[in-house]
Amino acid sequence: MPPRELPPGASAYFALLEVSALLHHELEQQAREDAGITFVQFQILAALSEHPEGSRTMTDVADQIVHSRSGLTYQAQKLEEAGYLTRGPAPGDERSTMATLTPAGREVLAGVLPGHLGVVRELFLDPLATEDTDELTRVLDLVRTHMRGRPPRSAARRSRRPETK
């Protein structure tokens, strides 16, 4: 039986998957070596640092980094135990939880960020010419805008598991 031909665009998709996996692996290793944190923990700290107060709701962070709420809660707990963030009720909405970056969290992020950017530059940006980077940014912005136009994951209903007896 002859191999099936891929539909248009499938090669780009598979290349994106492989590049993402290779880059993620290296960034995971770098975060662990430089700061003893996971890549997801790095993403959480980075998401919090983007706000001047260093505070966001856990739901906002989960939506930004596209991580499950339960997984984010676990990772945030580890970061809180390390002293890198604090969690508490959101002002005006006690159902929401706020995560706030601590000075120690800012310090660990500042320590891991240069290595993170170095890995990104070496593996992802160095092989590209400036015009390639500009075009890739343009294309990825189109796709990201399209994908972010959908309701955030936090707006999706949670699936209920059937009860076992």
Solvent accessible surface area in square Angstrom, and as a share of the most:
residue,aa,sasa,rsa
1,M,228,1.02
2,P,108,0.68
3,P,129,0.81
4,R,220,0.80
5,E,166,0.75
6,L,101,0.50
7,P,89,0.56
8,P,141,0.88
9,G,53,0.51
10,A,14,0.11
11,S,76,0.49
12,A,71,0.55
13,Y,117,0.45
14,F,104,0.43
15,A,54,0.42
16,L,95,0.47
17,L,87,0.44
18,E,110,0.50
19,V,65,0.37
20,S,53,0.34
21,A,63,0.49
22,L,110,0.55
23,L,32,0.16
24,H,83,0.37
25,H,104,0.46
26,E,72,0.32
27,L,9,0.04
28,E,30,0.13
29,Q,74,0.33
30,Q,16,0.07
31,A,1,0.01
32,R,126,0.46
33,E,135,0.61
34,D,79,0.41
35,A,25,0.19
36,G,63,0.60
37,I,6,0.03
38,T,23,0.13
39,F,25,0.10
40,V,26,0.15
41,Q,17,0.07
42,F,12,0.05
43,Q,49,0.22
44,I,1,0.00
45,L,0,0.00
46,A,26,0.20
47,A,2,0.01
48,L,0,0.00
49,S,39,0.25
50,E,114,0.51
51,H,65,0.29
52,P,120,0.76
53,E,118,0.53
54,G,0,0.00
55,S,24,0.15
56,R,33,0.12
57,T,30,0.18
58,M,21,0.10
59,T,56,0.32
60,D,67,0.35
61,V,1,0.00
62,A,4,0.03
63,D,21,0.11
64,Q,60,0.26
65,I,22,0.11
66,V,83,0.48
67,H,48,0.21
68,S,46,0.30
69,R,80,0.29
70,S,87,0.56
71,G,20,0.19
72,L,2,0.01
73,T,63,0.37
74,Y,120,0.45
75,Q,29,0.13
76,A,0,0.00
77,Q,78,0.35
78,K,79,0.33
79,L,2,0.01
80,E,58,0.26
81,E,116,0.52
82,A,57,0.44
83,G,32,0.31
84,Y,42,0.16
85,L,1,0.01
86,T,68,0.40
87,R,71,0.26
88,G,26,0.25
89,P,103,0.65
90,A,9,0.07
91,P,120,0.76
92,G,92,0.88
93,D,52,0.27
94,E,153,0.69
95,R,216,0.79
96,S,32,0.21
97,T,54,0.31
98,M,40,0.18
99,A,0,0.00
100,T,44,0.25
101,L,10,0.05
102,T,23,0.13
103,P,116,0.73
104,A,46,0.36
105,G,0,0.00
106,R,99,0.36
107,E,133,0.60
108,V,22,0.13
109,L,14,0.07
110,A,66,0.51
111,G,51,0.49
112,V,0,0.00
113,L,67,0.33
114,P,89,0.56
115,G,25,0.24
116,H,22,0.10
117,L,95,0.47
118,G,17,0.16
119,V,26,0.15
120,V,31,0.18
121,R,134,0.49
122,E,113,0.51
123,L,82,0.41
124,F,58,0.24
125,L,65,0.32
126,D,94,0.49
127,P,100,0.63
128,L,57,0.28
129,A,45,0.35
130,T,100,0.58
131,E,122,0.55
132,D,67,0.35
133,T,41,0.24
134,D,89,0.46
135,E,82,0.37
136,L,57,0.29
137,T,72,0.42
138,R,126,0.46
139,V,57,0.33
140,L,70,0.35
141,D,53,0.28
142,L,107,0.53
143,V,73,0.42
144,R,140,0.51
145,T,98,0.57
146,H,137,0.61
147,M,122,0.54
148,R,123,0.45
149,G,66,0.63
150,R,171,0.62
151,P,106,0.67
152,P,66,0.42
153,R,120,0.44
154,S,31,0.20
155,A,66,0.51
156,A,61,0.47
157,R,219,0.80
158,R,156,0.57
159,S,106,0.69
160,R,216,0.79
161,R,216,0.79
162,P,119,0.75
163,E,162,0.73
164,T,130,0.75
165,K,242,1.02
